[in-house]
Amino acid sequence: MEQRQAAGLRPGVRLGGTPLHLVGRARVYACGITPYDVTHLGHAATYVWIDALARVLGAAGVEVVMCRNVTNVDDVLTAAASRAGEPYDRFAAIQQFYFDGDMASLGVRRPAMEPRAHAHVPQVIALTAGLLDRGAAYEAAGQVYFRGAGMPERAGLDRRTALALSEEYGDRPGDPFRDDPFDVPLWQSSHGMEPAWDSPWGEGRPGWHAECAAMALEVFGPAVDVQAGGADLRFPHHVYQAAMVEALTGVAPFARARLQAGVVGVKGAKMAKSTGNLVLIKDLLAGYPASAIRMLILGRRWNEDWDYEPGDLEQAAVRVDRLRASAGRRPGGGTGSSEAARQAIHTALASDLDVPTALGIAGETGGEVAQEFADFLDL
């Protein structure tokens, strides 16, 4: 199947309206989880879509080098570990184990590289020192802040919306030691049971955005082909990560294209532990096959926000059955129809990962074309 696709696809895709022409390999940096809780459908939607992107790029004859980090140094993780009475690193490792199991059950392939924040503290220190030298950061009250005054405009947000998001994601814009509310910590001092490392600015720990910036620089250098993650990370995280790398290296843009998967909600509220509306993957897998969950996620546009309804999963299971049933009949339309359908499927997938259109073509054509498509996306 993949050899046929390589013949039918140009070495690139259009992603979010951006043509992404590739030669040799695709560097994909995916923002991974902060391992402090069990995997829910919102997590799954992001990583199933990133997995689909990797499959489509691979089918184009491109080597996909996937890096998916683990944010195992983070204040929300430290707080959760404290409530559980566990050291933060042991707690994170256990939660990461459960996440890996859920991803494997869903057919999400392991990334080539999986850097962990705790192992990249020296890189964060080097990043911080470099940004200080470039005048893009400053030291105050034992912390080092990245100058982020222009970040709302960069993200296309008004100031009020950006402030609310900064507060929601723990960037503490009201910190009195900052020159600007949108300055964020590269390095922050640690107290009590907070993780701490030695640095030129005293004992402390990395800031969240700086961790991803440093890990991306370590793995890929100054630029990536795709920056990937959930749409809820668009601001502040993705914007600051890119800005930090660009400020250090002078290379722009940090990412040639972005995949920011739509947010999954329940009754209009984003799926999150804080709202108590989590739909856990382990619970869904107890009643449905992984192919139905993948169909639930992939059977829509990747950048579409959507609400989960229990009946949607049953409908997705029916769609999987229909696709497989169509694979059991002979393709219609003449001797050339199968190759024409394959080409149309390839074109749809290369055109902004248009799985719904490709799914319709595969189901209508049937036969081995439908079977190949189902196998390709694990449906």
Buried (B, 14 or more C-beta within 10 A) or exposed (E): BBEBBBEBBEBBBBBBEEEBEBEEEBBBBBBBBBBBBBBBBBBBBBBBBBBBBBBBBBBBBBEBBBBBBBBBBBBBBBBBBBEBEBBBBEBBBEBBEBBBEBBEBBBBBEBBBBBBBBEBBEBBBBBBBBBBEEEBBBBBEBBBBBBBEEBBEBBEBEEEEBBEBBEEBEBBBEBEEBEEBBBBBBBBBBEEEBBBBEBEBEBBBBBBBBBBBBBBBBBBEBBBBBBBBBBBBBBBBBBBBBBBBBBBBEEEEBBBBBBBBBBBBBEEEBBBEEEEBBBBBEEBBEEBBBBBBBBBBBBBBBBEEBBBEEEBBBEBBEBBEEBBEBBEEEBEEEEEBBEBBBBBBBBBBBEBBBBEBBBBBBBBBBBBBBBBBBEBBBB
